[in-house]
Amino acid sequence: MKLSVLIPCFNEKNTINLILEAVHKITFIDFEIIVIDDCSTDGTRDILEKIYMSSRLIDKLVLNKSNKGKGFSISEGIKIATGDLLIIQDADLEYNPQDIKNLLIPVIEHGADVVYGSRFRGGNAGRVLYFWHSVGNYILTLFSNIMTNLNLTDMETCYKLFKTSIIKNIEIKEKRFGFEPEITAKISKLDIKIFEVGISYNGRKYIEGKKINWIDGFRALYCIFRYNLFI
């Protein structure tokens, strides 16, 4: 079994090398690393090109010609993924790659087709940060669950693991963070097994590089209704 690790990246010069090294500490499954740089302007692209040319930390590197968004970058990575399974890994240090083994357990033991990593499930460590972000996440997950009839606790999580054969057959239209509610709506319509497991979370502040904001929250609401009712 092989895992494709997709790392969409935009302006993460301070963490990109660290996250690549962290992913390479995975020893529990064969994997490939696919990095998609979304036209970074802070020097991240130069760092990635040097790493790609001089080391084995990156197996495939995609350089977007212009800034398109996380959803677009994920779509580009899916096209060239060759693993049996595929997972999305942010380029910052909020999600610990060692938690990926927990997402693999439902696949191995229960034949899961899709596994979400929840920041709000179980007793895993989580950095204490923004109250209103938690409220917003709860509201978005609640509305998503109402529309999909799923009982997820963290629809907006980065860690989503798919059987590659499933994700390759889903057309992704959202270019930015609307990917999360869109893909959730679309997998809910399939006859597949969806699981959720607890993960740790070391969230960061805006001063540390966090990018998602309230505008993305309103877009997520729009996507919840659009992709559940009209697609």
Summary of the structure (lengths in Angstrom):
residues: 231
radius of gyration: 16.5
end to end distance: 32.5
largest distance: 48.6
contacts: 753
relative contact order: 0.17
helix: 41%
strand: 17%
